[in-house]
């Protein structure tokens, strides 16, 4: 019998500094780790602990994983101290992943906040690898300051694809920034998509998700078409350790992405 | 049906102790807990517990701390556990085992430790012959005698025990120890049924003071977001004793630490009453308030567990009632949840 609590060794191939607090780790696992966009892995720092991350790389490359990590606590601090060549562990994948099949033929709005663009990037890869699968991909991205925007070198490439547009905003004006200023929700006003048939997926801080979901419903999206990457402490990955539940749903097993319709009436679900 | 006399049962346990770790009820102060039978000095009689032990059986199969993995991965798989035999399990204990089987065995993820321990343990269960004040299995739709998941079931009768095999393993054990058995006297099965029904009636009567009619799922779910939880949790001191004593509670923490040249991963019992139970990196803590955690505990047992696993995660064993230093009685809470009783002050009987 396999041991689902035992991490698989993975070599750190490269460390990419995205922002002062965000790094992307390129991992080469001892065996390929097939995953669907939106499914997450547990990254294990030997002797320190585990933390959950959704890969930011393409699901079509299970032998080379990119994981983008914001330094926020004990395990992420240990991850940020890693150098190329060191060995860590991975477990997973866990969760359902994004509802890719439901995006076929639809206009897709992707709303990211800060490091929340990382899991969505995996979805973008999956969509870009299927030209014409989604009718349209509109990327809305917000960060507090220009220096905190992830994956900056890729925006131009994304926006140049047919049917794809990209807009970034920062919370407050900053020297040298000529783009949009304001919270990411301000990018959701006056979108040229049909909210009745479009689908939106969002990942970011809980408070952002709350306002993004409300705004999308306000502009006409059905709650069933708004998917939120819920934030909870996911540990075992199997729905059994008891800490990541939102109502009766264990996010590590049945999430982490849930529709707004599934969570809007659950007490404490969105703070 | 066969009968086994008390001294013969003790001989059976002593023989099992040659090849098994045998756990039997042992006195600890005024309580009975599980203890290991000393094969060098087997007792003349196996102590009989009239109702469930103070200790939940999960402490044997799902111990408070266990190494789950080592880093780097060891070349050889772990040695299989020494077989065990367990005396003293009651109906509510086995109901709890069926709950944990659903979580730890019967789906796509299987807990290797739980599965190995379950398979290698011979369960010698027994009818309840009395009930603690806190017993409420009948409120949970169960009965005070084992109905499944035992290898052997003992029912005290006239100085000995009626013995029933529940598995092939149990049948084989009986077949191999025919010298210890005798034919049951005529009418024994009927007298067993009468004794079982009489005790069930007694447990039902003892719980008449907590009338409930609605399904628990409905009573608990209707209070999502209401103030009643603050009233119910008024005397909770967050000691976690109810979680530790509960035979179905299984929240755990994966604790990683350096070990020798590598590292080890431990699984430790955890409690949903800890303020930091659901805390995330960065400090955001869902269920920061005790009332939210209290509600979550009931929601998990009576709403979420049935929705996820098909059964209620409360067996009515009453250990939480016994363990609570705030004198919170689950039966009373369920009754209040159904009737929406909200006190204006902390009940006077709590001193």
Interface residues (C-beta under 8 A of the other chain):
Chain A: X1 X2 X3 X4 X5 X6 X7 X9 X44 X45 X46 X47 X48 X49 X50 X51 X72 X73 X74 X75 X76 X89 X206 X231 X232 X233 X235 X236 X238 X239 X240 X241 X242 X243 X244 X245 X247 X248 X250 X266 X267 X268
Chain B: X68 X69 X71 X72 X73 X103 X104 X109 X110 X111 X112 X115 X224 X225 X250 X251 X252 X253 X254 X255 X256 X257 X258 X259 X262 X263 X264 X265 X267 X270 X272 X277 X278 X279 X280 X281 X282 X284 X286 X287 X292 X295 X296 X299 X300 X303 X304 X307 X308
